[in-house]
């Protein structure tokens, strides 16, 4: 029987900054536990650490660094940098691990700790569970079992600019097509992308205008970025013919969403479709196979099939997409939310900046607009509704919810899909329904949401 992780979710450890497990003491303990784990494999272990723009990210980075240093692990800071930037540096600079302080798309009051191995990949669940045991061994009765000498770490900001430059240089060198003709409107979400996107786009020749690129510690994801792609879409419509593409990143820029010139939002499903076709044409899509998730729309699966491309589905979470890609040998995978993983190069995780470059490259090389590249994608009406829950009980053990889902699946009879799951990062149940008509979709979703609220609602 698999043991359940108590701290690590689908994307690292996440919570409210200042509350367990993200207090000054507990983050120090987490760093120390990670250090113990690393030194078992290499007595001379070294770690690269980076962070997003949240007010709490600097002190959390300092506390994790202090914990690592306390057990003899060397720490190098990259300062404010995207999550995939740390994954790249961990692998390319032969660090034993990379640590990112970020809560991605969450509000500024939240934060998180993500860990990459020295290969640049996120840790498997089994390894995270082992580190959790180490953490709880150092955390007894609600307090650390060892003294926390706060302030012993070197400041995490601004970090070594050469590390960020190395990542930008690698990204700029990953494309083969000049992008000087592309006019882009770019939303940096007041997050980590603000530290790299302007320089990267200049180096790549893109004519870019930037929005939400002045972080103040509290405005990350605040009404902007990949949670609100409609903002850039509206601007694209308002400034007709001024831009070719709208790009929106989330707080740590491991994902990106897009808008075409007419203001239509282009999500991760559509990006998978256009990049899969491009890779198939160039002979870089092994076994003509891509990996998506249970949340990806039936319409993209049908469009891929028409192009002779098979789509496999993994659990939600880019680490699970990657695991399925490794199992199947696929070179392309991703999520509807905009996490796209390219394994035809050196990338080891979803990277919003790299995805943006690849999409623009396809537009230039094909001489097609973003709308033309996905014109045949017929999306099934889909809704995703969130229900805040007081506890995460197995859905099969909640009769009212289980019966509502069963009745809905019987009604759809294969002409639609239902996915009900818990968020890996928040106390939410997510209800996704696809159906042939919006009326049926909404009715079914509302029924399941009602059952969830009555049985488990917070």
C-alpha positions, -999 to +999 in steps of 0.1 A: +000+000+000+014+034-010+021+058+019+005+092+016+028+123+016+017+149+042+038+179+031+045+174-006+017+179-031+016+177-069+041+206-070+063+206-040+054+219-005+029+247-005+010+267+021+005+301+036+038+319+043+044+322+080+022+292+089+034+256+091+051+241+071+063+276+059+074+292+092+110+303+098+117+273+119+100+247+097+117+260+065+151+258+082+143+222+092+132+215+056+166+228+043+184+207+069+165+175+061+171+180+023+208+185+031+210+153+051+193+135+021+218+150-004+249+142+017+240+105+017+248+104-020+275+131-021+294+143+010+303+175-010+268+182-022+259+217-036+225+233-043+213+261-065+184+281-051+161+306-067+128+324-059+099+343-073+089+378-064+067+372-033+074+392-002+081+360+017+103+344-009+136+360+003+133+350+039+121+315+031+151+311+007+174+323+034+160+298+060+162+269+036+197+279+027+206+282+064+194+246+069+214+233+040+245+252+051+242+239+087+248+203+075+277+213+052+259+216+019+272+244-003+245+269-016+245+292-046+217+317-051+203+327-085+180+353-069+147+359-087+145+333-115+118+311-131+112+276-118+125+260-151+156+283-148+166+265-116+159+231-133+182+241-161+210+253-138+208+222-115+215+200-145+238+221-166+260+233-137+262+199-120+245+208-088+231+180-067+197+197-064+178+228-073+154+245-050+127+270-060+108+292-035+075+298-052+038+291-051+034+295-088-001+308-096-013+311-060-018+345-042+011+364-028+003+353+007+011+317-002+045+302-009+061+269-016+093+249-019+100+229-050+129+205-054+147+193-085+173+166-086+207+172-101+193+158-134+169+187-136+138+166-130+113+169-102+117+143-074+095+112-076+069+107-050+089+080-032+119+104-028+096+132-015+082+107+010+117+099+022+125+136+027+093+140+046+103+113+071+136+132+075+117+164+082+094+149+108+124+133+124+138+168+130+104+183+140+090+170+173+060+183+192+054+212+169+089+226+172+123+218+157+145+193+176+175+213+167+184+250+172+176+274+143+204+300+141+183+324+121+202+347+098+232+324+092+226+321+054+239+346+029+213+369+014+193+352-014+187+384-033+199+395-058+218+363-062+244+356-089+234+374-122+257+351-142+234+322-134+204+339-148+224+350-178+234+314-185+197+304-185+187+333-208+216+324-232+205+288-233+169+297-241+179+322-268+201+296-284+174+269-284+155+284-314+167+282-350+143+307-366+147+345-365+118+361-346+124+397-356+090+399-374+069+389-344+051+415-324+041+403-290+022+416-260+036+399-229+021+397-194+048+388-168+022+383-139+045+406-118+064+374-112+097+357-120+093+362-158+098+399-151+135+391-143+142+373-176+115+378-203+125+413-214+162+404-219+153+371-235+129+386-260+154+413-269+181+387-275+157+367-297+147+398-317+110+398-307+092+431-308+077+429-273+056+451-252+054+441-215+026+443-190+026+436-152+064+435-151+069+456-120+066+433-090+063+448-055+061+416-034+023+416-032+011+420-068+022+387-082-007+370-100-030+398-088-056+401-116-029+393-142-009+365-157-019+330-167-048+330-143-063+359-163-054+354-199-085+374-209-066+406-199-041+402-228-069+389-250-088+421-245-058+442-252-052+422-284-087+431-295-085+467-285-053+472-304-062+454-336-033+446-359-007+460-335+003+426-322+006+391-337+005+372-304-004+377-267+016+358-241+007+353-204+030+337-178+022+325-143+041+336-112+070+313-117+068+311-155+067+273-158+036+277-180+022+301-206-011+308-223-016+327-255-040+349-274-044+353-311-047+386-329-085+385-326-084+381-288-092+344-286-074+326-257-052+297-268-047+272-240-023+243-235-044+218-254-041+240-285-004+245-280+001+207-278-018+204-311+002+229-331+036+218-317+028+181-322+020+187-358+052+207-363+073+181-346+056+153-366+064+171-398+101+175-388+104+139-377+110+148-340+078+132-326+087+096-316+060+071-323+037+100-333+026+101-296+020+130-272+010+130-235-018+152-221-038+148-189-073+137-178-083+174-180-075+178-217-105+183-240-118+155-262-116+180-291-078+181-291-076+143-289-098+141-321-078+168-339-045+150-331-060+117-343-069+133-376-032+141-380-022+106-372-010+114-337-019+093-306-027+111-273-020+094-240-035+107-207-017+111-174-028+123-140-029+161-135+005+175-126+034+181-149+056+156-130+030+129-139+029+140-175+067+137-176+067+103-160+043+091-187+065+107-214+095+088-201+075+055-200+061+059-235+092+076-251+071+107-260+090+139-268+060+163-262+035+165-233+016+190-214-014+203-196-044+224-206-032+250-180-001+257-202+026+235-188+043+222-219+073+198-218+096+194-248+120+165-246+134+169-281+161+192-266+176+197-231+144+208-212+135+187-182+103+204-170+076+227-183+090+261-193+067+290-202+095+311-218+106+281-239+070+274-249+065+310-260+097+309-282+086+276-298+051+289-306+065+320-322+090+300-341+062+278-356+043+309-366+073+324-384+084+292-401+049+282-412+039+317-422+006+311-404-012+331-377-019+316-343-056+313-353-047+295-385-025+269-367-054+257-346-084+265-369-096+230-371-097+224-333-134+219-324-136+221-286-163+202-267-181+226-243-161+222-210-165+237-176-142+234-146-157+244-112-139+245-079-155+236-045-136+245-013-137+214+009-131+210+047-113+176+041-102+154+012-122+122+016-119+095-011-148+103-034-158+067-036-165+068+001-189+098-003-222+081-015-239+113-026-210+124-047-203+089-060-239+084-071-241+119-088-210+111-108-223+076-118-257+090-129-240+117-150-216+093-167-246+071-176-264+101-191-234+111-212-230+075-225-195+082-239-204+115-255-185+136-230-163+132-199-164+138-162-133+142-140-136+150-103-104+153-083-088+171-055-063+199-061-028+189-051-020+223-038-052+238-023-082+225-003-103+223-034-123+197-053-122+203-091-152+192-112-145+191-149-174+182-173-174+180-211-206+174-230-220+179-265-241+209-254-236+237-229-270+231-213-261+195-205-226+204-194-238+230-169-266+209-156-244+179-149-216+201-134-240+219-111-255+186-098-220+172-089-209+205-074-241+206-053-234+171-040-198+180-031-208+212-013-235+194+008-212+165+017-178+181+020-181+219+016-160+241+039 
